[in-house]
Amino acid sequence: MKLLDNSGFINMELEILTPKGLEFKGEASKIILPTKNGQITILPNHEPLISVLAQGVMQITAQNNIIKKEIEGGIIEVCANTAVILLKNF
């Protein structure tokens, strides 16, 4: 399914989960994350991926807004234009 924002760009579904439960669910056009092997950028229609996240800054672009958040580490899974991020806290 193609998710278009107001400017016509394709988005992906994003869910952020912590032990407290679902912290965020919405659309994003770009996600930048720190991993054990360096920084990665996830864009819509990214290849399937599972990666361990490192401590650092997570950056999410959603509806032309940039959200930056310090994270302690976690896991990301990307599949079928959906990204699921598991974090200790958000």
C-alpha positions as CSV (number, residue, x, y, z in Angstrom):
1,M,0.0,0.0,0.0
2,K,1.3,3.5,-0.9
3,L,0.9,6.1,1.8
4,L,1.2,9.6,0.4
5,D,1.6,12.7,2.5
6,N,0.3,16.2,1.5
7,S,3.2,16.8,-0.8
8,G,2.8,13.5,-2.7
9,F,5.8,11.7,-1.1
10,I,5.5,8.0,-0.2
11,N,5.6,7.2,3.5
12,M,6.0,4.1,5.5
13,E,4.2,2.9,8.6
14,L,6.1,3.3,11.8
15,E,5.5,1.8,15.2
16,I,7.7,2.4,18.3
17,L,7.2,0.0,21.2
18,T,8.6,0.0,24.8
19,P,8.0,-2.3,27.7
20,K,5.2,0.2,28.6
21,G,3.4,-0.5,25.3
22,L,2.8,1.3,22.0
23,E,4.5,4.8,22.2
24,F,4.1,5.9,18.6
25,K,2.1,4.8,15.6
26,G,2.0,6.8,12.4
27,E,3.6,7.5,9.1
28,A,7.2,8.5,8.4
29,S,9.1,9.5,5.3
30,K,12.6,8.9,6.8
31,I,14.2,7.3,9.9
32,I,17.8,7.7,10.8
33,L,19.1,5.4,13.5
34,P,22.4,4.6,15.3
35,T,23.4,0.9,15.0
36,K,26.3,-1.1,16.3
37,N,27.9,-0.8,12.8
38,G,27.2,2.9,12.2
39,Q,24.2,5.1,11.3
40,I,21.5,3.8,8.9
41,T,18.7,5.6,7.1
42,I,15.4,3.8,6.4
43,L,13.3,5.2,3.6
44,P,9.9,4.0,2.2
45,N,10.0,0.6,0.4
46,H,13.3,-0.3,2.1
47,E,14.5,-3.9,1.8
48,P,13.6,-6.2,4.7
49,L,16.0,-5.6,7.6
50,I,16.5,-6.5,11.3
51,S,19.2,-4.6,13.1
52,V,20.4,-4.0,16.6
53,L,20.3,-0.3,17.6
54,A,23.0,1.4,19.6
55,Q,22.9,4.3,22.0
56,G,22.6,7.6,20.1
57,V,20.1,9.9,18.4
58,M,17.1,8.6,16.5
59,Q,15.7,11.0,13.9
60,I,12.3,10.6,12.4
61,T,10.9,12.7,9.6
62,A,7.1,12.7,9.6
63,Q,4.7,15.2,7.9
64,N,7.7,17.6,7.2
65,N,8.6,17.6,10.9
66,I,11.9,16.3,12.2
67,I,11.7,14.5,15.6
68,K,15.1,13.8,17.3
69,K,15.2,11.6,20.4
70,E,18.1,10.1,22.4
71,I,17.8,6.3,22.6
72,E,19.7,3.8,24.7
73,G,19.5,1.0,22.1
74,G,17.0,-1.4,20.8
75,I,16.0,-3.3,17.7
76,I,14.4,-2.4,14.4
77,E,12.5,-4.6,12.0
78,V,11.6,-3.4,8.5
79,C,9.3,-5.4,6.3
80,A,6.5,-4.6,3.7
81,N,6.9,-0.8,4.0
82,T,6.5,-1.0,7.8
83,A,9.2,-0.3,10.4
84,V,8.8,-1.5,14.0
85,I,11.3,-0.2,16.6
86,L,11.6,-1.8,20.0
87,L,13.2,0.5,22.6
88,K,13.9,0.4,26.4
89,N,12.2,3.8,26.7
90,F,10.9,6.6,24.5
